[in-house]
Amino acid sequence: MAGILNKLRNLDAYPKINEDFYSRTLSGGVITLLSSVVMFLLFFSELRLYLHTVTETKLIVDTSRGETLRINFDITFPALACSILSVDAMDISGELHLDVKHDIIKRRLDSNGNTIEARQDGIGATKIEKPLQKHGGRLEHNETYCGSCYAAEAEEHDCCNTCEDVREAYRKKGWGVTNPDLIDQCKREGFLQRVKDEEGEGCNIYGFLEVNKVAGNFHFAPGKSFHQSGVHVHDLLAFQKDSFNISHKINRLTYGDYFPGVVNPLDKVQWSQDTPNAMYQYFIKVVPTVYTDIRGHTIQSNQFSVTEHVKSSEAGQLQSLPGVFFFYDLSPIKVTFAEEHISFLHFLTNVCAIVGGVFTVSGIIDAFIYHGQKAIKKKMEIGKFS
């Protein structure tokens, strides 16, 4: 047993020196104090990193198929009334969403930006008192109303009971409503009068669109849209205006849900129109993104980059449709962010490196100063005797 203990004693890599041979110096004390402070600061810095999460980023090929893309928006048009503003969405697969109303809220704004009224789009049509029947004559007691669609009926028994119904029937036919005052429903609802009453007002429109996860576009423009001979057009004649001011401010635009660290480059962006008519275009590259927090909760979202372009035209010359257009395309690369904790072994390794490194460096500095002082003192003594 004694032999084993002696062998273990011989393996000691830290031989002890008798305290009688120690030589303590002032410089050594200063270096010890400074190195302790440095060691203490580095240790707490490493401890803070260990207690907090780190985010690991990876790039992978996006192989998802058949998913949808949610576009959240909040845009203010200070010089475009809510009654003439519409939202359309379309994609390269051929799917169209014209004059979208569901999941969209419009707020009428006065010239100072204060809210006049807020309501879901498509709700709040004026009630018609004794309207004109399809067969002629006014609605009488207990008579079921069925208004004329003015030759735009898809089937003989179709009814258009409101001005919006007539405009929708015309849109499906690919026709434009040139004079709403010739349509009884529009006349009795005061369509043109409502447009005139809202002259000078602005509109804040917000909500979301659920579209296919393919390249496409959505836009905000005056007038009801329809397809005519394969061309997307808007009915602007109904408003009897030569120009439209599409100055706008994008309060928020996101593709998907928020996640920590996301930067949406179009938030708080605004543009003021100088010419009578203009088409403002945003070309957006959407990058699918997956964010996983430390608890394993996953957020499927997107990031995007953007470039801008504006096409202007003079009054009465509508070479391009006035409006704000967002053209988006999807990147084939997906970015993944994952929150992780540094492992305890990694933390322990770094702490040992800090302690050992500071101790070694301070020892080298102390030895250099000690031997330097000793050499200078020896030379001074030799100089005295000579």
N, C-alpha and C positions, 0 to 999 in steps of 0.2 A: 504493500500500500504506500509506503514511504517513497519507494522508487517511482511509482506512478505520479505522486505529487511533485517529486523533483523534476520529472520530465515535463509536467505541466508548467512548472515554474520556469524552466528553460525556454518555453515557448512564449514567454511574456515579451510582447513587442513594445512595451512601455516601461523600460527600466527606470527605477526611481533614483534620484540623486539626493544625497544628504543635504539637508537645508543649510549646513555649514558652508557649502560651496555656492550657495545662491548669492548673486550680487544684484541688488535692486537699485534702479536708477530713476531719476525724475522723468527723463524722456520715456522710459518704459511705462511709467504710470500714466503719462499723458496719452501715449499710444493705446494702452489698454482701455482707457476711458473712451477714447474716440471710436475704437474698434467695437466696443460694447454697444455704443449708441448706433453705429452703422448696422451691426448685427441685429439689434432690436427692431430698427426700422424695416430692414429687409424681411425679417421674420413676419412682422405684421402685414407687410405688403403681400407676402405669399399666403398668409392666412386669409386675407380678404379675398384673394383670387380663388382660394379653395372653397370658401363659404358661398361665393357667388357662382352663377352659372356662366358657361361659355357657349357660344353659338358656333356650331360646325356647319359649314356650307359645302354643298355638293351640287354638281351639274350632271343630270341624267337625261336620256332621251324620253320625250313625252310620248308614251304609247297609249294614252287614254283615248277612248272612242265613244261616240254617242252621248257625250256630256253636254250640259247647257252652261251658258255664261251669263252671270247676273251683272248688269251694269247699273250702278247707283249714280244718280245725278242730282244736282241742285244748281240751277242756272237762273240768273236774273237778267231780264231784258228791260232796261229802263225806258225804252221808247217804243215798245211793241205790245199792243193790248192782248189780253188773254183770249178775247173772243176771236181773234184771227190767227192765233198761234196753234200749230199742230205738230205732232211728233210722228215720225215714220221710221221704220227699221226694216232692213232687207239684208240678205246674205247671198253668197255665191251659190248656195244650193238651190236658189230660186224661191225661198220662202219670204213672203212679204207680210209686214204688219203695218197697215196704213192707218193714219189718224188714230194712233193708239190712245186709249182713254183709261183703261183699267190700271190700277196701281199708280196713278199719276194725280198729283194735287196741283192746282193752279191758285196763286194768290194775286189778286189785283193790287197794284201799287199806284199811289198818287205820284205827282211830280217830285215829291220830296222823299220817295222811297217808303212811305208808310203804308201799311196794309189796309186796304179798303174792304176786301172780302176774300175769304179762302174757302174753296170747295173742291170736291173731287170732280175731275173733268167728266163731262157728259151728264152731270146732274144739275137740275135747277132750270129746266126749260120753262118758258112762260106758258101759263095755262090759256088755252084758246076759248073764248066765250062765243058760243053759237057759230062754229066754224062752217066753212063751205064743204058740202058733201061732194063725193065723186060724181054723183048723178045730177048735181046742181041743187041750189037751194041751201038754206041754213039748217043746222041741226035743231030739231024740235024736241018736245017732251018725250023722254024714255026712248029716244032713238039712238041706236048704236052708231057711233061715228066711224067712218072709213073714208079718209081723205084721199084725194087724187095724187098720184105720183107724176102726173103730167107726162104721160107716155113712157115713163121710165120703169113701169112695173115689170118685174121678172115673170110674174104670172098674173092672170086676169084678176084674181081675188086679192092681190096684194094691196095694202093700204099704207099711205104716208100721212100720219096724223100730226106731225110736227115739221117745222122747217128743216130740222136736222135729218129727219127721215127722207125728205125730198132730196136734200143734198147728198145723202148716202146712196140713194137709188141712182142719182145722176152719176155719182162716182163709180158705182159698179158698172154702169153702162159706158163709162169713159167719156162722159159729157161734162161740160162746165156750166155752172149757173151764171148766166151773164147779167141778169137783172132780177134780184130777189123780190122786188116790188111787184113783179108779175105773178108771183107765187102766193096764193092766198095765205098759206100757213106762215110764210116768212113775213108777209105784210102784217098779219094780225099779231104775230109775236114781236113785231117791231125789230126785225133783224138788222136792217140798215141803221135804224135809229139807235139801237144798242151799240153798234160799231161806232157811230158818230159820238154817242155819249161817252164812250171809252177812249175817244181821241185824246192823245197826250198822256194816257196812262201807261204804266209799265206792267210787267208780269214776272212773277217768280214761279218757276215750274220745277217741281221736284218729285222724285219717286224712283222707280226702277223698271228695267226691261229684262226679260228673260229670253235670251236668244240662243240659237245653236252655236256650239263651240267651233265655228268656222269663220273665215274672213267675211266681213260685211261692213255695213255702215248704218248709222242712225243719224237723223238730222232734225233740227227745229226750223220750221219755215212757216211763213204766212200762207193761209189758204188750205182748202181741203185737197188732198192729193188723190190722183187716180192714174191708171195706166191707159195710154192711148197709143195703139199701134206699136206696143212693146216699149214705149218711152214713158218714163216717170215724169208727170207734170203736176203742177199745182194750179187750182182754180183761183186766180187773183182778180179776175174781172168783177167778181161779186162785191169786192170791197171798194171799187171805183176810186182807186188810188194809183198814182204814177210811181211812187217810191216808198220804200220801207227801210226804216232804220234798224239794223240788226246789231247795234252796239250791245255788248253783253259782258257779264261777269260770271265766271265759273266758280261758284262757292265750293263745290265738291264734285269730283268725278272719280269713281273707283270701279275697278273690274273685280268684283268679289268682295269678301269680307276684310275688315281691318285686321292686321297682325302687327306685333311689335316691330318697330324699325322700318315699316313701309313708308316710302316717300311717293306721294302722288304729285307729279310735276305740274298738273293743271289746276290744283287747288289755289283759289284766290287770284287766278289769272283773269284779266279783263282787257277788253279791246273797244275802242271808240271809233265809230264809222265817220269818215269825212265826206265820202261821196254819197249821192242819193241812193244807190243800190250797190250791194256787194254780196259776194259769197265767201264766207270764211270757212277754211278747211283745216282740220286737224288730222294728220296722218299718224296713227298710233301703232306701235309694235307692242303687243301684249305677251308677256313672259309668264307662263304658268308657274305658280309658286306654292310650295307646301311648307307650312310652319308647324313644328312639333315642339310643344313646351316641355318643361322638365317633368310634368305629371303624365306625359304621353298623350295629351289632348292634341289632335291634329286639326289645322285650319287649312282648307283648300282655297287658295286665293290666286291673285295675279299681281304682277308689277307691270309697269309700262313706261316706254319712252315715247316722245312726241316731237314732230316737226309741224310747222304751221305755214299756211299759204293763204293769200287773200286775192280774190278776183273782183275787180271793181267795174262798174258800168255807169254811164250817165243816165239822167232821168229820161224815162220813156224808152230806154234801150235795154231790155232785159235779155242780154245774150246768155246769161246764166241765172238760175233760180236764186233769189235772195234768201239767205238762211245761214245757219251754222251747221256744218257737216263734220261728223266724226267717222273717219275711215279707219278701221282696225284690222290688223292681221295678227296671226298667232305664231309665236316662235316654236320650233320643233324641240327646243331644249327646255327642260323643266329645272327650276332651282329648288333645292330643299334646304331648309334651315332646321337644325335640331339643337335644342338646348341640352347641355350636358354638364355634369359635375366633374371636376378634376378628381381622379382617383386618390385615395388616401396614400397609396404607395408612391404615387407621383409627388404628392405634397411632402411626404417624408423624405424622399430623395432630394427635393429642392431645399428643404430645411437643412439637411446634412451638408449639402453643397454650400449653402450660405455660411453655416458655422465653420466648416472646415476651410473654406476659401478665405473668409475674413481673418480667421486665426492664422493661417499660413502667411497671407500677405502682410498682416501686422507684424508677425515674427520676423519676416524678411526686412521690413522697414526698421524695426527695432534693432536688429543685428547690424544693419548698415550704419545706423546712427551711433550705436554703441562702439563699434570698431572704428568708426571715423573719429569720434571724440577721443578714443584711446590713442589712435595714431597721432592726432594733433597734439595731445598732451605729451606724448613721448618725444616728439620733435621739439616742443618748447623746452622740455627738461634738458635735452641734448644741447640746445642753443645756449642755455644758461651756463652749463659747465664749460662750454668752449669759449 
